[in-house]
Amino acid sequence: MKKNWWKALALILVTYTLLAGLLMDAPRLNILNETIRNLHFHVTMWFGMVILLTASMVYAIKYLRSGQITYDDKSVEMAKAGVLLGSMGIITGAVWANYTWGEPWSGDSKQNAAAICLLIYFAYLVLRNSMKDEQQRARVSGVYDIFAYAAMIPLLFILPRLDPNSLHPGNGGNPGFNAYDLDSKLRVVFYPAVIGWTLMGVWIASLKIRTRQIERALED
Amino acid sequence: MNKNQILSLIEKELLSEWRQRYALNGMILYLASTIFICYMSFGLKAGAIDAITWNALFWIILLFTAVNSVAKSFIQESRGRALYYYSIASPIEIIVSKIIYNALLLLALALVGFFIYSFVMERANEDGATFDLLYFLIAIVLGSLGLASSLTMISGIASKAENSTSLMAVLSFPVILPIILMVIKLSKNAMDGLDRSVSTDEILILVAINAIVFSVSYLLFPYLWKS
């Protein structure tokens, strides 16, 4: 039970996010109106994705340094959970964009960067499937994982901020994050939601890591 | 890392390229015929295309040529020869020499391509913008460097997998996109003859991305090479 406290925490935080995010009083701004509640789902899932993909990259480095296959298991499952959160983030984002910007996909620079980022990680999964030898697969895909992560940073964090025409907040004269929550009402839900979604991702990943290890033990 | 080793490896690449000139000629012909296909299919006799299309098309043609020509740097290397390199040189020397060689190759191809492209493709010049040749050439140099370093690494990764030629495209396109976007922006600025200070940001970012990709390849290639 001692080890599982974080799963309980994940459940509590996600339930809290769902309830508070949908029911709590939200600040009303022009155009955004009630859709601001999506902040607790769309933005937090992206935060979770970045955290999980970072974890995946760290495990890939650990694998390359030590050569222990368990690190590779962790790396790939973290990446998969990250891709799951990323896909959900892009879908919730499209729903949000549909109501605020008028269309689900408006070619915004951050949307494009997000799509490319997912493409990179799909390519990573394709690469993994194209090799049979376990150690070689782990090594080559670990190398690509780190390489892709290094390529993703300018993509997600630097390039969209240079685009003066981005529709996302914080770019090109649009109000930044702080303009939404003058009374910090949103923060009360936002930060727990980030932790909650991330823990959910880690939970999914840890279950799949354990199945992998059991399968490997059965094969040996 | 030994400078002489790297130099002799580059020399060897150049020599082997020169000895089997059909590969080099093939690439130039690939470039030329792609440009000609674009020329014919846009029906340029009727009129020039927009500056945006002109620029984007040029870089897309270069991208595909680059993927095709760099792909062979590891994929077409025979197993025996790879083993031989493994025994005589350190992985860092190999990746550095391959990147430098590919950068030279792509630069040469890009310049030839630019020459043919601007020779056939007519460019619409609506508002009398002056073409800033120097900055366009800077864009070509930075672009070929970036393409060379990331594609060389990806080619090394893809060569370890089955079905590597199609994998090469899948793995490289998303990684290359930031470089291509920046280069397109930079060369568009040059084409419009904008003030040079406008492009400083793009040049800095391109140099930074190149530095990231190069250093990551430098750090990671030894792990890849071991297998």
Interface residues (C-beta under 8 A of the other chain):
Chain A: L64 I116 C117 L119 I120 A123 V126 L127 S130 M131 Q135 Q136 R139 V140 G142 V143 Y144 I146 F147 A148 A150 A151 I153 P154 L155 I158 L159 L162
Chain B: S150 M153 I154 I157 A158 K160 A161 E162 N163 L167 V170 L171 F173 P174 V175 L177 P178 L181 M182 D201 I205 A208 I209 I212 V213 V216 S217 L220 Y223 L224 K226 S227
